[in-house]
């Protein structure tokens, strides 16, 4: 189930991820450092996260 929402303040916009967010989303996950503590997932395998995949599904549903 997907719930569409949009909230905007002077300094913040909260909305579902969009395909145009893919480059920033990918960079944020692919440049992670090795795990720093027990609750940190550390490095992620990003080879399955392609821009073509992002066009077919919401980025927030991509769990690694």
PDB file of N, CA, C, O and CB in Angstrom:
ATOM      1  N   UNK A   1       0.837  -1.171   0.000  1.00  0.00           N
ATOM      2  CA  UNK A   1       0.000   0.000   0.000  1.00  0.00           C
ATOM      3  C   UNK A   1       0.890   1.246   0.000  1.00  0.00           C
ATOM      4  O   UNK A   1       1.843   1.335   0.775  1.00  0.00           O
ATOM      5  CB  UNK A   1      -0.957  -0.008   1.215  1.00  0.00           C
ATOM      6  N   UNK A   2       0.584   2.173  -0.845  1.00  0.00           N
ATOM      7  CA  UNK A   2       1.332   3.415  -0.928  1.00  0.00           C
ATOM      8  C   UNK A   2       0.436   4.565  -0.508  1.00  0.00           C
ATOM      9  O   UNK A   2      -0.697   4.687  -0.973  1.00  0.00           O
ATOM     10  CB  UNK A   2       1.881   3.638  -2.352  1.00  0.00           C
ATOM     11  N   UNK A   3       0.947   5.395   0.363  1.00  0.00           N
ATOM     12  CA  UNK A   3       0.219   6.576   0.794  1.00  0.00           C
ATOM     13  C   UNK A   3       0.968   7.788   0.274  1.00  0.00           C
ATOM     14  O   UNK A   3       2.130   8.002   0.621  1.00  0.00           O
ATOM     15  CB  UNK A   3       0.061   6.624   2.349  1.00  0.00           C
ATOM     16  N   UNK A   4       0.307   8.580  -0.553  1.00  0.00           N
ATOM     17  CA  UNK A   4       0.931   9.791  -1.073  1.00  0.00           C
ATOM     18  C   UNK A   4       0.686  10.924  -0.094  1.00  0.00           C
ATOM     19  O   UNK A   4      -0.442  11.144   0.346  1.00  0.00           O
ATOM     20  CB  UNK A   4       0.384  10.148  -2.481  1.00  0.00           C
ATOM     21  N   UNK A   5       1.721  11.621   0.234  1.00  0.00           N
ATOM     22  CA  UNK A   5       1.602  12.753   1.146  1.00  0.00           C
ATOM     23  C   UNK A   5       2.596  13.822   0.727  1.00  0.00           C
ATOM     24  O   UNK A   5       3.573  13.549   0.030  1.00  0.00           O
ATOM     25  CB  UNK A   5       1.843  12.318   2.619  1.00  0.00           C
ATOM     26  N   UNK A   6       2.331  15.025   1.158  1.00  0.00           N
ATOM     27  CA  UNK A   6       3.212  16.146   0.852  1.00  0.00           C
ATOM     28  C   UNK A   6       3.056  17.153   1.981  1.00  0.00           C
ATOM     29  O   UNK A   6       1.944  17.565   2.311  1.00  0.00           O
ATOM     30  CB  UNK A   6       2.879  16.789  -0.552  1.00  0.00           C
ATOM     31  N   UNK A   7       4.168  17.539   2.561  1.00  0.00           N
ATOM     32  CA  UNK A   7       4.181  18.528   3.621  1.00  0.00           C
ATOM     33  C   UNK A   7       5.351  19.455   3.366  1.00  0.00           C
ATOM     34  O   UNK A   7       6.476  19.000   3.159  1.00  0.00           O
ATOM     35  CB  UNK A   7       4.274  17.864   5.028  1.00  0.00           C
ATOM     36  N   UNK A   8       5.092  20.749   3.379  1.00  0.00           N
ATOM     37  CA  UNK A   8       6.152  21.720   3.124  1.00  0.00           C
ATOM     38  C   UNK A   8       6.134  22.807   4.190  1.00  0.00           C
ATOM     39  O   UNK A   8       5.091  23.374   4.516  1.00  0.00           O
ATOM     40  CB  UNK A   8       5.999  22.340   1.721  1.00  0.00           C
ATOM     41  N   UNK A   9       7.326  23.078   4.721  1.00  0.00           N
ATOM     42  CA  UNK A   9       7.508  24.209   5.618  1.00  0.00           C
ATOM     43  C   UNK A   9       8.525  25.130   4.971  1.00  0.00           C
ATOM     44  O   UNK A   9       8.931  24.905   3.831  1.00  0.00           O
ATOM     45  CB  UNK A   9       7.971  23.753   7.049  1.00  0.00           C
ATOM     46  N   UNK A  10       8.935  26.155   5.680  1.00  0.00           N
ATOM     47  CA  UNK A  10       9.906  27.097   5.125  1.00  0.00           C
ATOM     48  C   UNK A  10      11.244  26.417   4.836  1.00  0.00           C
ATOM     49  O   UNK A  10      11.937  26.794   3.890  1.00  0.00           O
ATOM     50  CB  UNK A  10      10.113  28.268   6.086  1.00  0.00           C
ATOM     51  N   UNK A  11      11.613  25.419   5.642  1.00  0.00           N
ATOM     52  CA  UNK A  11      12.935  24.803   5.509  1.00  0.00           C
ATOM     53  C   UNK A  11      12.915  23.319   5.159  1.00  0.00           C
ATOM     54  O   UNK A  11      13.977  22.708   5.031  1.00  0.00           O
ATOM     55  CB  UNK A  11      13.685  24.984   6.772  1.00  0.00           C
ATOM     56  N   UNK A  12      11.738  22.728   5.003  1.00  0.00           N
ATOM     57  CA  UNK A  12      11.671  21.280   4.834  1.00  0.00           C
ATOM     58  C   UNK A  12      10.520  20.890   3.923  1.00  0.00           C
ATOM     59  O   UNK A  12       9.433  21.464   3.999  1.00  0.00           O
ATOM     60  CB  UNK A  12      11.524  20.592   6.187  1.00  0.00           C
ATOM     61  N   UNK A  13      10.764  19.915   3.065  1.00  0.00           N
ATOM     62  CA  UNK A  13       9.710  19.319   2.241  1.00  0.00           C
ATOM     63  C   UNK A  13       9.729  17.819   2.505  1.00  0.00           C
ATOM     64  O   UNK A  13      10.770  17.173   2.384  1.00  0.00           O
ATOM     65  CB  UNK A  13       9.913  19.639   0.702  1.00  0.00           C
ATOM     66  N   UNK A  14       8.580  17.273   2.865  1.00  0.00           N
ATOM     67  CA  UNK A  14       8.443  15.833   3.065  1.00  0.00           C
ATOM     68  C   UNK A  14       7.486  15.322   2.004  1.00  0.00           C
ATOM     69  O   UNK A  14       6.345  15.774   1.908  1.00  0.00           O
ATOM     70  CB  UNK A  14       7.934  15.488   4.515  1.00  0.00           C
ATOM     71  N   UNK A  15       7.964  14.373   1.211  1.00  0.00           N
ATOM     72  CA  UNK A  15       7.164  13.794   0.131  1.00  0.00           C
ATOM     73  C   UNK A  15       7.720  12.430  -0.213  1.00  0.00           C
ATOM     74  O   UNK A  15       8.851  12.119   0.161  1.00  0.00           O
ATOM     75  CB  UNK A  15       7.151  14.712  -1.121  1.00  0.00           C
ATOM     76  N   UNK A  16       6.959  11.609  -0.913  1.00  0.00           N
ATOM     77  CA  UNK A  16       7.506  10.329  -1.355  1.00  0.00           C
ATOM     78  C   UNK A  16       8.673  10.550  -2.322  1.00  0.00           C
ATOM     79  O   UNK A  16       8.735  11.568  -3.011  1.00  0.00           O
ATOM     80  CB  UNK A  16       6.407   9.476  -2.025  1.00  0.00           C
ATOM     81  N   UNK A  17       9.577   9.602  -2.361  1.00  0.00           N
ATOM     82  CA  UNK A  17      10.689   9.679  -3.309  1.00  0.00           C
ATOM     83  C   UNK A  17      10.158   9.597  -4.727  1.00  0.00           C
ATOM     84  O   UNK A  17       9.144   8.951  -4.990  1.00  0.00           O
ATOM     85  CB  UNK A  17      11.715   8.557  -3.052  1.00  0.00           C
ATOM     86  N   UNK A  18      10.853  10.256  -5.633  1.00  0.00           N
ATOM     87  CA  UNK A  18      10.501  10.259  -7.038  1.00  0.00           C
ATOM     88  C   UNK A  18      11.682   9.747  -7.845  1.00  0.00           C
ATOM     89  O   UNK A  18      12.812   9.736  -7.356  1.00  0.00           O
ATOM     90  CB  UNK A  18      10.084  11.670  -7.503  1.00  0.00           C
ATOM     91  N   UNK A  19      11.430   9.325  -9.071  1.00  0.00           N
ATOM     92  CA  UNK A  19      12.501   8.805  -9.919  1.00  0.00           C
ATOM     93  C   UNK A  19      13.613   9.840 -10.070  1.00  0.00           C
ATOM     94  O   UNK A  19      14.786   9.475 -10.155  1.00  0.00           O
ATOM     95  CB  UNK A  19      11.950   8.405 -11.302  1.00  0.00           C
ATOM     96  N   UNK A  20      13.270  11.096 -10.102  1.00  0.00           N
ATOM     97  CA  UNK A  20      14.293  12.145 -10.237  1.00  0.00           C
ATOM     98  C   UNK A  20      15.207  12.223  -9.008  1.00  0.00           C
ATOM     99  O   UNK A  20      16.261  12.857  -9.065  1.00  0.00           O
ATOM    100  CB  UNK A  20      13.623  13.503 -10.466  1.00  0.00           C
ATOM    101  N   UNK A  21      14.818  11.588  -7.905  1.00  0.00           N
ATOM    102  CA  UNK A  21      15.641  11.554  -6.697  1.00  0.00           C
ATOM    103  C   UNK A  21      16.731  10.478  -6.775  1.00  0.00           C
ATOM    104  O   UNK A  21      17.621  10.443  -5.926  1.00  0.00           O
ATOM    105  CB  UNK A  21      14.760  11.311  -5.475  1.00  0.00           C
ATOM    106  N   UNK A  22      16.671   9.610  -7.773  1.00  0.00           N
ATOM    107  CA  UNK A  22      17.557   8.448  -7.837  1.00  0.00           C
ATOM    108  C   UNK A  22      19.043   8.785  -7.701  1.00  0.00           C
ATOM    109  O   UNK A  22      19.725   8.138  -6.907  1.00  0.00           O
ATOM    110  CB  UNK A  22      17.337   7.731  -9.127  1.00  0.00           C
ATOM    111  N   UNK A  23      19.578   9.767  -8.437  1.00  0.00           N
ATOM    112  CA  UNK A  23      21.026  10.028  -8.307  1.00  0.00           C
ATOM    113  C   UNK A  23      21.446  10.351  -6.868  1.00  0.00           C
ATOM    114  O   UNK A  23      22.460   9.840  -6.392  1.00  0.00           O
ATOM    115  CB  UNK A  23      21.426  11.185  -9.220  1.00  0.00           C
ATOM    116  N   UNK A  24      20.689  11.177  -6.188  1.00  0.00           N
ATOM    117  CA  UNK A  24      21.028  11.522  -4.807  1.00  0.00           C
ATOM    118  C   UNK A  24      20.836  10.338  -3.884  1.00  0.00           C
ATOM    119  O   UNK A  24      21.648  10.099  -2.990  1.00  0.00           O
ATOM    120  CB  UNK A  24      20.187  12.694  -4.326  1.00  0.00           C
ATOM    121  N   UNK A  25      19.752   9.593  -4.102  1.00  0.00           N
ATOM    122  CA  UNK A  25      19.468   8.404  -3.294  1.00  0.00           C
ATOM    123  C   UNK A  25      20.608   7.394  -3.437  1.00  0.00           C
ATOM    124  O   UNK A  25      21.103   6.857  -2.446  1.00  0.00           O
ATOM    125  CB  UNK A  25      18.116   7.763  -3.713  1.00  0.00           C
ATOM    126  N   UNK A  26      21.014   7.143  -4.677  1.00  0.00           N
ATOM    127  CA  UNK A  26      22.076   6.177  -4.937  1.00  0.00           C
ATOM    128  C   UNK A  26      23.391   6.621  -4.294  1.00  0.00           C
ATOM    129  O   UNK A  26      24.079   5.818  -3.663  1.00  0.00           O
ATOM    130  CB  UNK A  26      22.263   5.986  -6.448  1.00  0.00           C
ATOM    131  N   UNK A  27      23.733   7.887  -4.455  1.00  0.00           N
ATOM    132  CA  UNK A  27      24.975   8.406  -3.885  1.00  0.00           C
ATOM    133  C   UNK A  27      24.984   8.267  -2.363  1.00  0.00           C
ATOM    134  O   UNK A  27      26.005   7.917  -1.770  1.00  0.00           O
ATOM    135  CB  UNK A  27      25.169   9.874  -4.280  1.00  0.00           C
ATOM    136  N   UNK A  28      23.846   8.542  -1.744  1.00  0.00           N
ATOM    137  CA  UNK A  28      23.759   8.440  -0.294  1.00  0.00           C
ATOM    138  C   UNK A  28      23.983   7.034   0.226  1.00  0.00           C
ATOM    139  O   UNK A  28      24.610   6.852   1.270  1.00  0.00           O
ATOM    140  CB  UNK A  28      22.432   8.927   0.165  1.00  0.00           C
ATOM    141  N   UNK A  29      23.480   6.038  -0.488  1.00  0.00           N
ATOM    142  CA  UNK A  29      23.661   4.665  -0.045  1.00  0.00           C
ATOM    143  C   UNK A  29      24.978   4.056  -0.509  1.00  0.00           C
ATOM    144  O   UNK A  29      25.554   3.231   0.200  1.00  0.00           O
ATOM    145  CB  UNK A  29      22.522   3.825  -0.533  1.00  0.00           C
ATOM    146  N   UNK A  30      25.463   4.443  -1.678  1.00  0.00           N
ATOM    147  CA  UNK A  30      26.669   3.803  -2.214  1.00  0.00           C
ATOM    148  C   UNK A  30      27.957   4.323  -1.583  1.00  0.00           C
ATOM    149  O   UNK A  30      28.991   3.660  -1.670  1.00  0.00           O
ATOM    150  CB  UNK A  30      26.731   4.004  -3.707  1.00  0.00           C
ATOM    151  N   UNK A  31      27.918   5.476  -0.960  1.00  0.00           N
ATOM    152  CA  UNK A  31      29.126   6.045  -0.360  1.00  0.00           C
ATOM    153  C   UNK A  31      29.193   5.837   1.148  1.00  0.00           C
ATOM    154  O   UNK A  31      29.874   6.580   1.854  1.00  0.00           O
ATOM    155  CB  UNK A  31      29.203   7.519  -0.666  1.00  0.00           C
ATOM    156  N   UNK A  32      28.488   4.830   1.633  1.00  0.00           N
ATOM    157  CA  UNK A  32      28.508   4.570   3.068  1.00  0.00           C
ATOM    158  C   UNK A  32      29.856   3.998   3.497  1.00  0.00           C
ATOM    159  O   UNK A  32      30.531   3.313   2.728  1.00  0.00           O
ATOM    160  CB  UNK A  32      27.377   3.609   3.453  1.00  0.00           C
ATOM    161  N   UNK A  33      30.225   4.289   4.716  1.00  0.00           N
ATOM    162  CA  UNK A  33      31.469   3.772   5.287  1.00  0.00           C
ATOM    163  C   UNK A  33      31.228   2.380   5.863  1.00  0.00           C
ATOM    164  O   UNK A  33      30.078   1.980   6.039  1.00  0.00           O
ATOM    165  CB  UNK A  33      32.017   4.728   6.382  1.00  0.00           C
ATOM    166  N   UNK A  34      32.296   1.634   6.160  1.00  0.00           N
ATOM    167  CA  UNK A  34      32.116   0.352   6.852  1.00  0.00           C
ATOM    168  C   UNK A  34      31.407   0.577   8.189  1.00  0.00           C
ATOM    169  O   UNK A  34      31.429   1.679   8.738  1.00  0.00           O
ATOM    170  CB  UNK A  34      33.487  -0.353   7.077  1.00  0.00           C
ATOM    171  N   UNK A  35      30.794  -0.456   8.690  1.00  0.00           N
ATOM    172  CA  UNK A  35      30.037  -0.378   9.936  1.00  0.00           C
ATOM    173  C   UNK A  35      30.880   0.226  11.059  1.00  0.00           C
ATOM    174  O   UNK A  35      32.034  -0.152  11.257  1.00  0.00           O
ATOM    175  CB  UNK A  35      29.538  -1.768  10.341  1.00  0.00           C
ATOM    176  N   UNK A  36      30.284   1.169  11.791  1.00  0.00           N
ATOM    177  CA  UNK A  36      30.967   1.841  12.888  1.00  0.00           C
ATOM    178  C   UNK A  36      30.529   1.305  14.253  1.00  0.00           C
ATOM    179  O   UNK A  36      31.251   1.465  15.238  1.00  0.00           O
ATOM    180  CB  UNK A  36      30.714   3.335  12.815  1.00  0.00           C
ATOM    181  N   UNK A  37      29.345   0.665  14.322  1.00  0.00           N
ATOM    182  CA  UNK A  37      28.842   0.110  15.577  1.00  0.00           C
ATOM    183  C   UNK A  37      27.841  -1.007  15.269  1.00  0.00           C
ATOM    184  O   UNK A  37      27.531  -1.258  14.104  1.00  0.00           O
ATOM    185  CB  UNK A  37      28.182   1.221  16.453  1.00  0.00           C
ATOM    186  N   UNK A  38      27.347  -1.661  16.285  1.00  0.00           N
ATOM    187  CA  UNK A  38      26.512  -2.861  16.121  1.00  0.00           C
ATOM    188  C   UNK A  38      25.225  -2.602  15.337  1.00  0.00           C
ATOM    189  O   UNK A  38      24.717  -3.520  14.692  1.00  0.00           O
ATOM    190  CB  UNK A  38      26.161  -3.423  17.478  1.00  0.00           C
ATOM    191  N   UNK A  39      24.691  -1.397  15.370  1.00  0.00           N
ATOM    192  CA  UNK A  39      23.419  -1.113  14.716  1.00  0.00           C
ATOM    193  C   UNK A  39      23.575  -0.493  13.336  1.00  0.00           C
ATOM    194  O   UNK A  39      22.581  -0.139  12.701  1.00  0.00           O
ATOM    195  CB  UNK A  39      22.604  -0.204  15.577  1.00  0.00           C
ATOM    196  N   UNK A  40      24.783  -0.359  12.875  1.00  0.00           N
ATOM    197  CA  UNK A  40      25.094   0.244  11.589  1.00  0.00           C
ATOM    198  C   UNK A  40      25.243  -0.858  10.548  1.00  0.00           C
ATOM    199  O   UNK A  40      26.040  -1.780  10.728  1.00  0.00           O
ATOM    200  CB  UNK A  40      26.382   1.106  11.673  1.00  0.00           C
ATOM    201  N   UNK A  41      24.481  -0.768   9.462  1.00  0.00           N
ATOM    202  CA  UNK A  41      24.568  -1.792   8.406  1.00  0.00           C
ATOM    203  C   UNK A  41      25.848  -1.678   7.596  1.00  0.00           C
ATOM    204  O   UNK A  41      26.245  -2.640   6.938  1.00  0.00           O
ATOM    205  CB  UNK A  41      23.371  -1.689   7.474  1.00  0.00           C
ATOM    206  N   UNK A  42      26.495  -0.540   7.629  1.00  0.00           N
ATOM    207  CA  UNK A  42      27.754  -0.384   6.919  1.00  0.00           C
ATOM    208  C   UNK A  42      27.590  -0.394   5.408  1.00  0.00           C
ATOM    209  O   UNK A  42      26.573   0.056   4.878  1.00  0.00           O
ATOM    210  CB  UNK A  42      28.700  -1.467   7.324  1.00  0.00           C
ATOM    211  N   UNK A  43      28.601  -0.911   4.721  1.00  0.00           N
ATOM    212  CA  UNK A  43      28.604  -0.947   3.262  1.00  0.00           C
ATOM    213  C   UNK A  43      27.449  -1.783   2.731  1.00  0.00           C
ATOM    214  O   UNK A  43      27.090  -2.807   3.313  1.00  0.00           O
ATOM    215  CB  UNK A  43      29.930  -1.499   2.745  1.00  0.00           C
ATOM    216  N   UNK A  44      26.867  -1.334   1.616  1.00  0.00           N
ATOM    217  CA  UNK A  44      25.767  -2.054   0.985  1.00  0.00           C
ATOM    218  C   UNK A  44      26.150  -2.422  -0.441  1.00  0.00           C
ATOM    219  O   UNK A  44      26.866  -1.681  -1.113  1.00  0.00           O
ATOM    220  CB  UNK A  44      24.471  -1.210   1.000  1.00  0.00           C
ATOM    221  N   UNK A  45      25.672  -3.557  -0.888  1.00  0.00           N
ATOM    222  CA  UNK A  45      25.869  -3.992  -2.266  1.00  0.00           C
ATOM    223  C   UNK A  45      24.859  -3.239  -3.136  1.00  0.00           C
ATOM    224  O   UNK A  45      23.658  -3.493  -3.047  1.00  0.00           O
ATOM    225  CB  UNK A  45      25.702  -5.557  -2.409  1.00  0.00           C
ATOM    226  N   UNK A  46      25.330  -2.324  -3.966  1.00  0.00           N
ATOM    227  CA  UNK A  46      24.432  -1.463  -4.738  1.00  0.00           C
ATOM    228  C   UNK A  46      24.299  -1.872  -6.204  1.00  0.00           C
ATOM    229  O   UNK A  46      23.664  -1.153  -6.975  1.00  0.00           O
ATOM    230  CB  UNK A  46      24.914  -0.044  -4.664  1.00  0.00           C
ATOM    231  N   UNK A  47      24.870  -2.991  -6.609  1.00  0.00           N
ATOM    232  CA  UNK A  47      24.820  -3.369  -8.021  1.00  0.00           C
ATOM    233  C   UNK A  47      23.389  -3.636  -8.492  1.00  0.00           C
ATOM    234  O   UNK A  47      23.114  -3.534  -9.688  1.00  0.00           O
ATOM    235  CB  UNK A  47      25.681  -4.604  -8.260  1.00  0.00           C
ATOM    236  N   UNK A  48      22.478  -3.972  -7.584  1.00  0.00           N
ATOM    237  CA  UNK A  48      21.092  -4.226  -7.997  1.00  0.00           C
ATOM    238  C   UNK A  48      20.276  -2.947  -8.097  1.00  0.00           C
ATOM    239  O   UNK A  48      19.159  -2.971  -8.616  1.00  0.00           O
ATOM    240  CB  UNK A  48      20.424  -5.177  -7.024  1.00  0.00           C
ATOM    241  N   UNK A  49      20.808  -1.834  -7.613  1.00  0.00           N
ATOM    242  CA  UNK A  49      20.074  -0.570  -7.594  1.00  0.00           C
ATOM    243  C   UNK A  49      20.378   0.223  -8.861  1.00  0.00           C
ATOM    244  O   UNK A  49      21.256   1.086  -8.861  1.00  0.00           O
ATOM    245  CB  UNK A  49      20.434   0.259  -6.335  1.00  0.00           C
ATOM    246  N   UNK A  50      19.663  -0.066  -9.925  1.00  0.00           N
ATOM    247  CA  UNK A  50      19.876   0.624 -11.196  1.00  0.00           C
ATOM    248  C   UNK A  50      18.811   1.683 -11.399  1.00  0.00           C
ATOM    249  O   UNK A  50      17.745   1.605 -10.789  1.00  0.00           O
ATOM    250  CB  UNK A  50      19.871  -0.370 -12.368  1.00  0.00           C
ATOM    251  N   UNK A  51      19.071   2.661 -12.234  1.00  0.00           N
ATOM    252  CA  UNK A  51      18.064   3.682 -12.498  1.00  0.00           C
ATOM    253  C   UNK A  51      16.853   3.076 -13.203  1.00  0.00           C
ATOM    254  O   UNK A  51      15.734   3.557 -13.021  1.00  0.00           O
ATOM    255  CB  UNK A  51      18.661   4.817 -13.342  1.00  0.00           C
ATOM    256  N   UNK A  52      17.053   2.039 -13.999  1.00  0.00           N
ATOM    257  CA  UNK A  52      15.921   1.368 -14.640  1.00  0.00           C
ATOM    258  C   UNK A  52      15.021   0.731 -13.590  1.00  0.00           C
ATOM    259  O   UNK A  52      13.797   0.769 -13.717  1.00  0.00           O
ATOM    260  CB  UNK A  52      16.413   0.301 -15.640  1.00  0.00           C
ATOM    261  N   UNK A  53      15.614   0.149 -12.558  1.00  0.00           N
ATOM    262  CA  UNK A  53      14.837  -0.444 -11.476  1.00  0.00           C
ATOM    263  C   UNK A  53      14.037   0.629 -10.757  1.00  0.00           C
ATOM    264  O   UNK A  53      12.878   0.408 -10.406  1.00  0.00           O
ATOM    265  CB  UNK A  53      15.754  -1.183 -10.487  1.00  0.00           C
ATOM    266  N   UNK A  54      14.643   1.791 -10.534  1.00  0.00           N
ATOM    267  CA  UNK A  54      13.976   2.867  -9.811  1.00  0.00           C
ATOM    268  C   UNK A  54      12.740   3.352 -10.556  1.00  0.00           C
ATOM    269  O   UNK A  54      11.776   3.792  -9.929  1.00  0.00           O
ATOM    270  CB  UNK A  54      14.935   4.025  -9.583  1.00  0.00           C
ATOM    271  N   UNK A  55      12.754   3.281 -11.867  1.00  0.00           N
ATOM    272  CA  UNK A  55      11.600   3.717 -12.653  1.00  0.00           C
ATOM    273  C   UNK A  55      10.418   2.776 -12.487  1.00  0.00           C
ATOM    274  O   UNK A  55       9.272   3.174 -12.693  1.00  0.00           O
ATOM    275  CB  UNK A  55      11.973   3.821 -14.122  1.00  0.00           C
ATOM    276  N   UNK A  56      10.690   1.538 -12.118  1.00  0.00           N
ATOM    277  CA  UNK A  56       9.624   0.553 -11.991  1.00  0.00           C
ATOM    278  C   UNK A  56       9.044   0.430 -10.594  1.00  0.00           C
ATOM    279  O   UNK A  56       7.998  -0.196 -10.423  1.00  0.00           O
ATOM    280  CB  UNK A  56      10.125  -0.765 -12.419  1.00  0.00           C
ATOM    281  N   UNK A  57       9.688   1.005  -9.596  1.00  0.00           N
ATOM    282  CA  UNK A  57       9.177   0.910  -8.239  1.00  0.00           C
ATOM    283  C   UNK A  57       9.654   2.090  -7.419  1.00  0.00           C
ATOM    284  O   UNK A  57      10.601   2.781  -7.794  1.00  0.00           O
ATOM    285  CB  UNK A  57       9.607  -0.402  -7.586  1.00  0.00           C
ATOM    286  N   UNK A  58       8.999   2.311  -6.315  1.00  0.00           N
ATOM    287  CA  UNK A  58       9.390   3.414  -5.427  1.00  0.00           C
ATOM    288  C   UNK A  58      10.737   3.123  -4.809  1.00  0.00           C
ATOM    289  O   UNK A  58      11.008   1.991  -4.406  1.00  0.00           O
ATOM    290  CB  UNK A  58       8.334   3.642  -4.323  1.00  0.00           C
ATOM    291  N   UNK A  59      11.570   4.115  -4.730  1.00  0.00           N
ATOM    292  CA  UNK A  59      12.907   3.927  -4.158  1.00  0.00           C
ATOM    293  C   UNK A  59      12.838   3.518  -2.704  1.00  0.00           C
ATOM    294  O   UNK A  59      13.677   2.740  -2.249  1.00  0.00           O
ATOM    295  CB  UNK A  59      13.727   5.199  -4.293  1.00  0.00           C
ATOM    296  N   UNK A  60      11.855   4.019  -1.951  1.00  0.00           N
ATOM    297  CA  UNK A  60      11.795   3.698  -0.531  1.00  0.00           C
ATOM    298  C   UNK A  60      11.457   2.227  -0.290  1.00  0.00           C
ATOM    299  O   UNK A  60      11.602   1.739   0.831  1.00  0.00           O
ATOM    300  CB  UNK A  60      10.772   4.582   0.157  1.00  0.00           C
ATOM    301  N   UNK A  61      11.010   1.515  -1.326  1.00  0.00           N
ATOM    302  CA  UNK A  61      10.713   0.096  -1.129  1.00  0.00           C
ATOM    303  C   UNK A  61      11.916  -0.780  -1.446  1.00  0.00           C
ATOM    304  O   UNK A  61      11.812  -2.006  -1.411  1.00  0.00           O
ATOM    305  CB  UNK A  61       9.531  -0.319  -1.992  1.00  0.00           C
ATOM    306  N   UNK A  62      13.060  -0.169  -1.755  1.00  0.00           N
ATOM    307  CA  UNK A  62      14.274  -0.915  -2.052  1.00  0.00           C
ATOM    308  C   UNK A  62      15.017  -1.203  -0.751  1.00  0.00           C
ATOM    309  O   UNK A  62      15.661  -0.315  -0.192  1.00  0.00           O
ATOM    310  CB  UNK A  62      15.177  -0.135  -3.044  1.00  0.00           C
ATOM    311  N   UNK A  63      14.931  -2.415  -0.280  1.00  0.00           N
ATOM    312  CA  UNK A  63      15.612  -2.801   0.952  1.00  0.00           C
ATOM    313  C   UNK A  63      16.800  -3.672   0.592  1.00  0.00           C
ATOM    314  O   UNK A  63      16.682  -4.584  -0.226  1.00  0.00           O
ATOM    315  CB  UNK A  63      14.652  -3.545   1.924  1.00  0.00           C
ATOM    316  N   UNK A  64      17.926  -3.399   1.191  1.00  0.00           N
ATOM    317  CA  UNK A  64      19.141  -4.143   0.880  1.00  0.00           C
ATOM    318  C   UNK A  64      19.583  -4.915   2.089  1.00  0.00           C
ATOM    319  O   UNK A  64      20.595  -5.614   2.039  1.00  0.00           O
ATOM    320  CB  UNK A  64      20.255  -3.213   0.403  1.00  0.00           C
TER     321      UNK A  64
END
